[in-house]
Amino acid sequence: MTGVQTCALPIYRLVIVNRNVPNMVGQVSTIVAQHGQNIANLLNKSRGELAVTLVDIEGEIDAQTLGELRAIDGVLSARGI
């Protein structure tokens, strides 16, 4: 045993399509943290002016969090799966 505890919370995924602009990942992670949730994994891939950001979050994604993510300037869509 390494002394590292694992999370017992289920993992939910956010799928965000956004413009490829600076600080997008920072804004997303800030909103998630403000709601007291931990990011278990994050992937951001871009092509030209667009990007897709996948965020695995420990615990459920509520409507308020999704609303705040959708309100970020440059986010084209955000949904939980």
C-alpha positions in Angstrom: 0.0 0.0 0.0 1.4 3.4 -1.0 -0.7 5.5 1.4 -2.6 7.1 -1.5 -6.3 7.0 -1.0 -8.7 6.4 -3.9 -11.9 8.3 -4.4 -15.1 6.5 -3.7 -17.1 9.0 -5.7 -18.3 8.1 -9.2 -16.5 9.8 -12.1 -18.6 11.9 -14.5 -17.4 13.4 -17.7 -17.8 16.9 -19.0 -17.6 17.4 -22.8 -16.9 21.0 -23.8 -16.5 22.4 -27.3 -14.8 25.8 -27.3 -12.9 28.3 -29.2 -9.1 27.7 -29.0 -8.2 30.7 -26.9 -5.9 31.3 -24.0 -7.1 30.5 -20.4 -10.0 28.3 -21.4 -8.8 25.3 -19.4 -8.0 27.7 -16.5 -11.6 29.0 -16.5 -13.1 25.6 -16.7 -10.9 24.2 -13.8 -11.7 27.3 -11.7 -15.4 26.8 -12.0 -15.1 23.1 -11.2 -13.0 23.9 -8.1 -15.4 26.6 -6.9 -18.1 24.0 -6.7 -15.8 21.8 -4.5 -15.2 19.1 -7.1 -12.0 17.5 -8.0 -10.7 16.9 -11.6 -9.7 13.3 -11.9 -8.5 13.7 -15.5 -8.5 16.4 -18.2 -7.8 16.3 -22.0 -7.7 19.3 -24.3 -7.2 18.9 -28.0 -7.4 21.7 -30.6 -7.4 22.0 -34.3 -7.2 25.5 -35.7 -9.7 27.8 -34.0 -11.7 25.0 -32.2 -10.9 22.8 -29.3 -12.6 19.9 -27.3 -12.0 19.6 -23.6 -12.9 16.4 -21.7 -13.0 16.8 -18.0 -13.5 13.8 -15.7 -14.9 15.0 -12.4 -15.3 13.2 -9.1 -19.0 13.4 -8.2 -22.1 14.5 -10.1 -22.2 17.6 -12.3 -25.0 19.9 -11.3 -27.0 22.3 -13.5 -25.5 25.3 -11.9 -21.9 24.2 -12.8 -23.0 23.4 -16.4 -24.7 26.8 -16.6 -21.5 28.6 -15.5 -19.4 26.6 -17.9 -21.7 27.4 -20.8 -21.5 31.1 -19.8 -17.7 31.3 -20.4 -17.0 33.4 -23.4 -15.8 31.1 -26.1 -17.6 27.9 -24.9 -19.8 26.7 -27.8 -21.4 23.8 -25.9 -21.0 22.0 -22.6 -22.7 18.8 -21.4 -22.2 16.1 -18.9 -22.2 12.4 -19.9 
